[in-house]
Amino acid sequence: MNSNALRIPLILPNSPESPTYIKNITRTQTIKNLVYHSRNRVRSIYYSETSNGTSKFTHSKWALRQELHVTYPPLIYLQLGIGTFNKSIPYKSYYVQMDTSSEIIWVQCEDCQKQNKCFGNPPELFKNTKSNSYDPIPCDTHRLCYRGKCKDGFCSYNTHYADGFSVGGILAFETFNFAIGPLWGPRSLMSQIKTQIEDIFSYCFPHYDESALGIQGYLKLGLEGNLEDDFSSTALQQFEDSDYYYLNLEGISVNNEKLPILPSVFIRKNNGKGGTIIDSGNPFTDLTPRAYKVLKKTLLAYFRSLGNNYKRIRESKRKHEFDLCYTTSRYRAEDLPSITFNFAGSDLVLKSENVFIWLDNPPSSKFCLAIFPGEENLSVLGAYQQSNFKFVYDRRRMLLLFKREDHCHQDT
């Protein structure tokens, strides 16, 4: 391994080390929170890709109350040190979201109090005026400034989300202990430090049930080892009108049997709609409805073939928004099928623990397919399906490399 690779622990929200950990929350409520987060996350991506920044954000039928953002926290955290203060307190620590679908890093500064525009109830505002390394960027003087986007003589930004929530402020230089915000965009920190990290980063996070035991994943910045060893790879796709990481998904298989889905179903159209995105911030995977319909039909037939040991849970008796759920009187691990995402050049084979989620402490008698029908032509590979895999984003060669890694926390 190359010792220059910087390793940063990742924390999932159900981990005892998470800043949003709730000790006595039930598994049912935890899953509901994840589902809620997932449904609104994918809608946010969909509208950001199809609205081109117009008011469609704030007027969509999915618009939610702004205060709900406080209730449903980010999916994956890391601890970030910001600023330069003094020897006794060299920087201030904050928990921030690790998100492959976010370009900017923003933190609330004490200046928000002056205009009464602070969001929620943050535990501590960043004292930007006290940091020796805080340096706001003068208007139109830097490549990251959008011409004409200024506030009080400094470069500004404004980011809108699908529920009508927006965040805006001043762009500034600042000192970080390590980096986050790995999108393609020029304001992404990965883009800003690509020379130092050879334009490569990787991550691995444990299965959701493992993270509840305090097991952490990791984010790595920089090159390590030989990327050809034991890795599968597929091309990363980049589009001028999008900062997301797109993949070329060609098909889906169940127990190694290819489903009758045309590859064109997964292709991004010229109008910006559709395609397949990989997103660590979305708890579950979404498939374009046409593909999901075929997958659901196949799984219904599969579980019928197992006889009365697996009975479908009627919608009226479900406690979650999952579409396909079963109860079993005799669970056998080998009964649950695998699902393979057939990407161009390689296959991502998901074991049953990446495909289904147990509604009670596993293994229990009730489980659901942890995949949803998505928004129109958009498919999103979510975090539940990515767990216990190592993903390497080699942005130099435009490749996504991956391999199974059942013990993320043991990587050194």
N, C-alpha and C positions, 0 to 999 in steps of 0.2 A: 504494500500500500504506500502511496505517496503521502509523506508526513505533512505535506502542505495543505492537505484537505482539512478544512475546519469542520468539526463535528459538533452539532448543536442538538440538545435533547428536545423532543417534541412531546407535548402533553395533551391528551384527549380530555374532553370535558367531564367524563365520568371517572377520571382518575382522582384519587385522594389529593394529589398535588395540584389539581386544577384550581384556579381562582374562583371558578363558578361551581365547584363541587358541592353537592347537597347530600349530606350524609344519609338521611332517611328517605330519600326519594324512592318511589317504587319503580320496578322495572317497566311497568305499564306506562307510567308517566314519562319516564326517560325515553322510551321508544316513541311516545306521542310527540315529545319535544323534537326528536330527531326527524320524524316524519314532517312535522310542521316546517322545520328548518329546510328540509330537502325540497318540499313543494314550492316554497317561496324562492329558494335559491335558484332553481332551474327556471322559474318564471322570470327572475331578474336577468339571468343570462339571455334568455330568449328575447326579451324586450330590448335589452341593450344591443343585441345583434340585429334586430329588425327595425328599431325606431330611429337609429342614427342620432340619438340625443334629443329627439323632439319631445313634445309634451305627452306623447303616448305613455310615458312612464307614469305620470301623475293621474292620468285619466283611465288607466286600464281597469278592467272589471275585477282584477285581482288586488286592487289597492287595499292596503291594510292600515290599521292604526299605527301611527309612528311609534307609540310607546312600547309596542310589542318587541321592538328590537332589543330592548333591555332584558326582556324575559328569556329570549332564545339566543344564547351566546354563540361565539364562533366555534367551529368544530375542532380545530387543532391549534393549540397555543405553543408559543415558545417565549422565553424570557429575553427581553431586549433591553440593553443598557443605553440610555440616551443622554447626551450632554457632557460637559466638562465643568465641574464645579470646584471642589477643593480636594486636598489630600485625604481628608477623613471621609468625604462623600464624593468620589471621583465622577460618579454618574448616578442617574436615577433609573431604577428598574421598573419595567412595565411588562405586562403580559400582552402579547399581540398575536394576531391570527396569522398562521401559516396558510397561504392561499394561492394556488397556482392560477387563479382567475382574477387576481387583483394586481394592479400596476403600482399604485402609490402606497406610501406608508404615511398614515396621518395619526397624529396624537393631539389631544386637546391641550392648548396652551392657556396660561393664565389670562391672556388677552381676551379670551371669549367672555370673561366676566364683565369687561368694560361695556360690551354691547348687549349683555344679557342673552347671549346666544350659545351658552354651553349646552351640550346634549346630555340628557340623563343625569346621573349622579356619579361621576367618576370618582374613584377613591382619592386621587390626587392629580391636580392639573400640573402640566409641565411648566416649570418656571423658566421660560425661554429668556427672559431679560437677565436672569442670574447666571446662565450658562455662558462660559467664556468662548465656546466654539459655535454658538448660534449665530448664523450670518444670513439674514434675509437677502434674497436675490433681487437686485434693482431691475426695474421694468425693462424688458426687451434687450437684456444684456447677455443672455445665456441660451444655448440651444434647447434647453428644457422649458423655456418660457414660450408660451403661445402669444404671438404678436397681438398687442392690443388688450391682452387679458391682464390688467393691472389693478392694484388697489393700494392707495396711498403711496404710489411710486414704486411698489414692489410687485414682482410676478405673483399671480394668484392662480388658483385652481378651483374648479367646482365639479364635483362628481355626483351624478344622480343615480338612484337605485329604483328598482321596479315598483316599490310600494309608495313612491312619492317622497321618500326621505332623501335628503341631499346633504353633502358636506362640502364646505368651502373654506379657503384660508390662504395663507401666504406660503409660497415656496421658499425654502431656506436650506442652506448647508448646515449639517450637524454631524457630530461624531457619534457613531454607533459601536457597540461592542461586537455585534455581528449583524448579518443582513437578512432581509426578507422582502417579499414582494416580487415574485419571479416571473412576471409576464414578459411578453415580447417588447412592450412599449418602451420608448426612450427614457421615460421617467422611472421605469422599473429599476430597483437597485441592482438586480442581476445584470441588467444592461449597462448600468453605470460602472460596475466593477468587473465586467466580463474579462478584461485583460488579466486582472489578478487571479481570477478563478478559472482561467482558460475557457470561459463561457460554458462551464459544466456545473450542474448541481444535481444532487440525488436525495432521495428520502425513502424511508421505510417506517411505517407505523403498525403497531400490533392490532390484532383483532379487537373489536370493541369489548368483548368479554374479558380479554386479557388486560386491557387498559384499566378496567375496574379494580384490578389487583395492584395497580400502581406501576405496571410495566410501561416503559416509555419507548417511543420511537426516536428517530433522529432525522435531522436535515444536515446534509454535507455540502459544503461549498468547495469546489475545486476537483481536480483529477485525482483518482486513486486507482492503483493497480492497472491491470489489463482489462479494458472494457469488453474485450471479445470473449473472455473466459466465462463459459456457462450462461451467457446472456443471449436472449432473443432480442430482435430489434425490428422496429417499423419506422417509417418516415414521419417526422414532424412536418405539419403543414402550416404555412404562415400566409395570411392574407393581408393586403394593404389596409383594408377597412376594419380589421379586427386585431385585438391584442391577445386573443385566446390561443391555446395550443390545440390545434385540430389534428385528428388522426384519420387514416384511410381505413375505415372498417368495411370489410367486403362481405361479411356474413356472420351467422351465429350457428353453433352446433349444440345439440343436447346429447350427452353420452356419445360423443364423436360422430353423431349423425347430423349432416348439414341440413339446415332448415330451408324450405323453399322461399327464400327472400332474395329479391333482386339486389345486387350491389348498389344500384342507382338510388335505392331507398335511403342510403346513408351518405350520399354525396351532398356537399354544400352547393346550393344553387347560385347562379350569377347575381341574384338579387340579395344575397347575403343570408338567406334562410337555409336552415338545415345543416347537415354535417354532423360530425362526431367530435366532441370536446372531451379532454381529460381534465378533471377538476377535483382537487383535493378538498375543496371547501363545501362540496355537496355530499351529504351523508350517504345517499343511495344513488344507484344508477337509474337513468331514464332512457327509454328507447322510443324512437319515433313510433307513433301508434300503429303504423302498418307492420312494423317488425314485431312490436309487442303482441299484436293480435295473433300472429303465427306462433310465437313462443308460448303464449298462454294456451292456445289450442293444443299444442304438442304436450305440454305439461299436464293438462286435464286428461288427455288420453293416457299418458304414462301412469298417472296415479290411479286411474280407473283399472288399469291392467294389474295393479297390485291387490285388487280385491277390497274386501271390507276393512282391512287394517288401516286404511287411510280414507277419512271422510272429510269432504269439503265443509268448511265453516260458512254458514249462510251470512250474507251481508248484515242482516239485522242483529246477529250475535257477535259481530266483530267489534273490538274496542279500538281498532286502528284503521287507517285509510288504506292499508295494503289490500290489493285487489284479489290475490289468490292465497288463501289460507287453508290449512288442514289440521285435523286432530288425528292422532294415531293411538291405537291401543297396544301396538307392538312395534316400537321404534328399532330399526336396524340401520346403522350408519350407511351400509352399502345400498340401502333402498333409495336414498336421495341422489338424484342425478347431478352430474357435473354440467357446467355450461362453458362453452368455449367461444371467445370473441375472435373471429378469424380476421386479423388485420393483414394488410398487405405485407407479405414477407415473413410473417410469424403469427403464431397463435397464443393468445392469453387464456390458459386453461384455469378455470375457477373451480375449486373444490366446493362441496356442498356448504361448508361453513361460510364461503364467500357469496353464496347464492341465496340461502335461506336464513331467516332470523327467528330464534326461539322467543315466544312471547312470555314465557316464564323462564326461570333459571334453567339453562340447558344441562342435559337434554330433557325437555319436558314433553308434554303430550301435544302441544300446539305450536305450529310454526307457520311462517308466511314467506312467500317469494319477496325478496328484498330488492325488487326491481319494479319501476313504475312505468306506465305509459306516459310519454313526454309531451312536449308542446310541438304540435304540427310535425315538421320534419327534423327536429333537433334531437340528437342523442347525446347523453352526458355520462361518461364513466366516472362513477362516484367513489367516495372513500371506502365504503364497506367492501366493495369489490376490489379495491386496491390494497386492502390490509394484508400484511404478511407477504408482500412483494416488495422487492427493491426496484425503484424506478430511477433511471439515470437520464437526465435531459442533456444530451450532447448537442448544444445549440450550434456548435461550429460545423458539425456534419449533418445537422438537421435530422437527428435520430433520437428516438425514444428507445432506450434499452431496458429490459426488465428480466427478472428471474424470481422464482419462489424463494422466500427467506422466512422460514417459520419462526425464527428467533431474532427479530429485529434488534432487541435490546442487548443481544450478545455481541453485536458488531463492535469492533474496536478499531 
